[in-house]
Structures are given as structure tokens and as C-alpha cells.
Amino acid sequence: MSDKTNTTAYMGLAAMHFKTNRTENGFDVLKQAISADTRITHDCLALMEMHGIEEDRMFRALPDRVEP
């Protein structure tokens, strides 16, 4: 599976969780996505904003630390 496909899958799964009021599950998915590829952080933040997640809750989707 290519990186683009992985990113699409992560984003789609997180969006599904947000739409079905399973926000914490969505945060977990985005945390995994960002850990796998930090370049998608902006897209993940935009997805959360699109689903009405407040800025002060978005930090839950950010990994504690990303290592190569």
C-alpha cells in the first residue's frame, strides 16, 4: 500500500469516527497517522476543524513524540 493510500485510509477512518460521535477513536487514528508521517499533520488538523472539533481538544490527536 502506498503512503497516499495509507493517508487516505487514516483520514477516512478518522472522519467516520468523527461523524459517528466516536471522537476519541478518531483522535487515536489521527495520532497513528501523524506518527507514521508527520507531513500530514496539517491535513489532520484541517479534518478536525471541518468536523467542529475545538482547538483545545485537537492536541489529543497529536503524538507525544515522533521518532524516525
C-alpha positions as CSV (number, residue, x, y, z in Angstrom):
1,M,0.0,0.0,0.0
2,S,1.4,3.4,-0.9
3,D,1.8,6.3,1.5
4,K,-1.0,8.2,-0.2
5,T,-3.4,5.2,0.2
6,N,-2.4,4.9,3.9
7,T,-3.1,8.6,4.4
8,T,-6.4,8.3,2.6
9,A,-7.4,5.3,4.7
10,Y,-6.4,7.0,8.0
11,M,-8.3,10.2,7.1
12,G,-11.4,8.3,6.0
13,L,-11.5,6.2,9.2
14,A,-11.0,9.2,11.4
15,A,-13.7,11.1,9.6
16,M,-16.1,8.2,10.1
17,H,-15.4,8.2,13.8
18,F,-16.0,11.9,14.0
19,K,-19.3,11.6,12.1
20,T,-20.5,8.9,14.4
21,N,-19.5,10.8,17.6
22,R,-16.6,8.5,18.4
23,T,-14.2,11.4,18.6
24,E,-11.7,9.7,20.9
25,N,-11.4,6.9,18.4
26,G,-10.8,9.5,15.6
27,F,-8.1,11.1,17.7
28,D,-6.4,7.7,18.1
29,V,-6.5,7.1,14.3
30,L,-5.0,10.5,13.6
31,K,-2.3,10.0,16.2
32,Q,-1.3,6.8,14.4
33,A,-1.4,8.6,11.1
34,I,0.8,11.5,12.3
35,S,3.2,9.1,13.9
36,A,3.6,7.3,10.6
37,D,4.0,10.5,8.6
38,T,4.3,13.9,10.2
39,R,3.8,15.6,6.8
40,I,0.0,15.0,7.2
41,T,-0.3,17.0,10.5
42,H,-1.9,20.0,8.7
43,D,-4.4,17.8,6.9
44,C,-5.3,16.1,10.2
45,L,-5.8,19.4,11.9
46,A,-8.0,20.6,9.0
47,L,-10.1,17.4,9.2
48,M,-10.8,18.0,12.9
49,E,-11.7,21.6,12.2
50,M,-14.0,20.6,9.5
51,H,-15.8,18.3,12.0
52,G,-16.2,21.1,14.5
53,I,-13.6,19.9,17.0
54,E,-12.5,22.7,19.2
55,E,-8.8,23.7,19.1
56,D,-8.3,23.0,22.8
57,R,-9.2,19.3,22.1
58,M,-7.1,18.8,19.0
59,F,-4.0,18.2,20.9
60,R,-5.4,14.7,21.8
61,A,-4.7,13.7,18.2
62,L,-1.0,14.7,18.4
63,P,1.5,12.1,19.3
64,D,3.6,12.7,22.4
65,R,6.7,12.2,20.4
66,V,7.5,11.1,16.8
67,E,10.7,9.1,16.2
68,P,12.2,8.2,12.8
